[in-house]
Amino acid sequence: PDDFIAGQLKGIVGVVMRIDTMIAKRKLSQNRLPADRAGVIAALAESGRTEEAALMREREAAADRPGPEPSPRPRG
């Protein structure tokens, strides 16, 4: 109803902020089966998103190499 919308509009405010730093993460299908990841890589490459495909290929290669031991969890 119009009166409800009018009441809601009174509560809308604008906010302006300056962003100094942005930290982002990429989801690279790392929790998927290797065949699924290969399909994603192929689709990215075919669609022209070669940078993302290359990033996933690098991630695949890194996953095959042994990494450092994880840090112990803090107690408490």
C-alpha positions in Angstrom: 0.0 0.0 0.0 1.1 3.6 -0.7 1.0 4.7 2.9 3.3 1.8 3.9 5.8 2.7 1.1 5.7 6.4 2.1 6.5 5.5 5.7 9.4 3.3 4.6 10.8 6.0 2.3 11.1 8.3 5.4 13.6 5.9 6.9 15.9 5.7 3.8 19.1 7.8 4.2 22.1 8.2 2.0 25.6 7.5 3.1 28.9 8.6 1.5 32.2 7.0 2.5 35.7 7.0 1.1 37.2 3.6 0.6 40.9 3.4 1.3 41.5 -0.3 1.0 39.5 -3.2 -0.5 40.3 -6.8 0.2 38.7 -9.4 -2.1 38.6 -13.1 -2.4 38.1 -15.2 -5.5 36.1 -18.4 -5.5 38.0 -20.8 -7.6 35.9 -23.9 -7.2 38.5 -25.4 -5.0 35.9 -27.5 -3.2 34.7 -29.1 -6.4 35.8 -32.3 -8.1 38.8 -32.0 -10.5 36.6 -32.7 -13.5 34.3 -29.9 -12.4 37.2 -27.5 -12.1 38.5 -28.5 -15.5 35.1 -27.7 -17.0 35.2 -24.3 -15.3 38.7 -23.6 -16.7 37.6 -24.6 -20.2 34.5 -22.5 -20.1 36.4 -19.5 -18.8 39.0 -19.9 -21.6 36.4 -20.3 -24.3 34.5 -17.2 -23.1 37.6 -15.1 -23.4 38.2 -14.9 -19.6 41.7 -16.1 -20.0 43.1 -14.4 -17.0 40.7 -16.2 -14.7 41.4 -19.5 -16.5 45.1 -19.0 -16.0 44.6 -18.2 -12.3 42.7 -21.4 -11.8 45.3 -23.4 -13.7 48.0 -21.9 -11.4 45.8 -22.9 -8.4 45.5 -26.4 -9.7 49.3 -26.7 -10.1 49.9 -25.3 -6.6 47.4 -27.8 -5.1 49.4 -30.7 -6.5 52.6 -29.5 -4.7 53.1 -30.1 -1.0 52.8 -27.0 1.0 54.1 -25.9 4.4 52.7 -27.4 7.5 49.7 -25.4 8.9 50.4 -23.2 11.9 49.1 -24.6 15.2 45.8 -23.2 16.4 46.1 -20.9 19.3 44.8 -22.3 22.6 42.2 -20.6 24.6 
